[in-house]
Amino acid sequence: GTGKTSLISSLVTEEFQEQVPDRAEEITIPADVTPEKVPTHIVDYSEKEQSDEELTHALKRANVVCLVYAVNNEESIERVSSYWLPFIETAVDPNSKLPIILVGNKCDMAEESSMRRILPIMNEHKMIETCIECSAKELKNITELFYYAQKAVLHPTAPLYSSHEKQLTENCRRALTRVFKVCDMDNDGALNDAELFDFQNQALKDVKNVVKKSKGAVGVNDHGITLAGFLFLHTLFIQRARHETTWTVLRKFGYNDELEFRDDYIYPDLRTGPDSVTELSQMGYQFLTRLFHKYDKDLDGALSPDELRELFSTCPRVPWEKDIVNMVKVNNNGWITLTGFLAWWTLTTYRNVHCTLEYLAYLGYIMGDNVNQLSAVSVTRNKQNEPSRKQLLRNGLVCDVVGAPGVGKDGSIAGRKSEYTINNVEIYSQERYLALHEVNASDPKTASDLVLLSNADAVCLLYSSSDKNSFQFIVKVHKILQARASKPFVVVATKSDLPAVAQNFDVQPSQYCYNENLGKPQSFSATGRSNTKVYKKLATAAAFPHMQGSTDGLLRSSTFHVGMSVTVVVAVGLLAYFTYKRYAKS
């Protein structure tokens, strides 16, 4: 035969046995004696003793197949392509990607190598991982044979490299391109020495010379190794049978054997409860700030469409829709600013922390000392469950905006509305982010139920000073919430530029607010005047809930300065405003 049983015997006994059985017993090689430190279970097959059905069953359980032929036997070589490979390919699931190692035994008895005959077969069958010639009699390449078998399972070539086209696969190019961009901290299109050191800590000590010798200026420029050089380098690793190096890199950056992101890399185990609020930590803000500046190549303080596209080129998709211009601060071109960028991530972390964790992974947060993304977020308890706390220390503050239909809460300059809007606000010389959430309900009961379900820190009660029936809507909401929630309230009169009318209620707004200790109603107009005081009031109420109704004096106090670096552009309706859609833009 081909000597496959002798190969197993020579591996185990480390000597050649003249007489071996038709089939060796199943054996397991312990992990501590294998190069890759994994246990290896070896199953022999005998055509004399076993049926095709038994072989098919064994193949379906296998992680790798060593297909042995005799180098000195032409018929044995011919049967590799005419019988054994078709049999294996038919027996296993086509999607299993079962790797095959071609093993040419008895090379000590052959006058020449079989590689000339074998290479066309390898090019025709993608399941073949590699070919190795050995001799069970002379113990030549026996250990290497089983090392390659382990390697084919742990570091498969097929996902990385097309032997037929002699180049990296498209998925591999895409993954390595992301790795390159993440490591290119200064975004100059090349990995300098410091970036290379961080990338693989001296494992690539002499790679620049190797790449420069083969690729010239295309692979290495004055700044370091280019993307073309980086891809060439990994092609070289694979061609020289060092694809474990490429796999080490890819797995470090979150890829599995199919070159897709691993779930544990994208979604680390973040423990939260029903009373928890999530927000970015200082490390999270620092990373996102560096990321913004990395891609703001023209240093204009905003990301153009091209810069934004480049920033998210390491991600499967852009995380937001076009209506982001209605949610955060943008410049006159409609391009997102640093303030708007950080505000959007603040809001996203509050609403959907798993989205933030996912994109932090794509964007390269997991490097250096950051073993996962959890250090980029903080989990705190909802303020409602901490009634003794007098001040909220969170960076993000959220305010529900409630009012009858038509009071102006859902208006916008562009004719579109956004459920949430957010911008920065300074409270006591500390920057916070204030998000305004439109509660879309046509009756007080529904509006109240939605507020009770939310984690908002304060409630903005809106009525129109020119609509006599609008105030009674928020009174009903206030009465329901007053008995069931401990949130602070701020009353705002919209359309204050129009003639005021008496409200169709027992008492007028000012008297009601006085009776209920709500503070004076705040006047809001969307026709050009500054409404900064309204935003100050909302932010202060959210941050200092214990001062319900007494923040008017606080705002005037010289010992507690509250500033909001925001103005409002002309708009029709208050959530042109409250959407901050353009208050952020001026």
Secondary structure by P-SEA (a helix, b strand, c coil): ccaaaaaaaaaacccccccccccccbbbbccccccccbbbbbbbbbcccccaaaaaaaaaaccccbbbbbcccaaaaaaccccaaaaaaaaccccccbbbbbbbccccccccccccccaaaaaacccccbbbbbbcccccaaaaaaaaaaaaaacccccccccccccccaaaaaaaaaaaaaacccccccccaaaaaaaccccccaaaaaaaacccccccccccccaaaaaaaaaaaaaaccaaaaaaaaaaaccccccccccccccccccccccbbbbbcaaaaaaaaaaaaaacccccccccaaaaaaaacccccccccccccccccccccccccaaaaaaaaaaaaaccaaaaaaaaaaacccccccccccccbbbbcccccccccccccccbbbbbbbbccccccccccccccccbbbbbbbcccbbbbbbbbbbccccaaaaaaaaaaccccbbbbbbbccccaaaaaaaaaaaaaaacccbbbbbbbcccccccccccccccaaaaaaaaccccbbbbbcccccaaaaaaaaaaaaaccccccccccccccccbbbbbcccccccccccccccccccccc
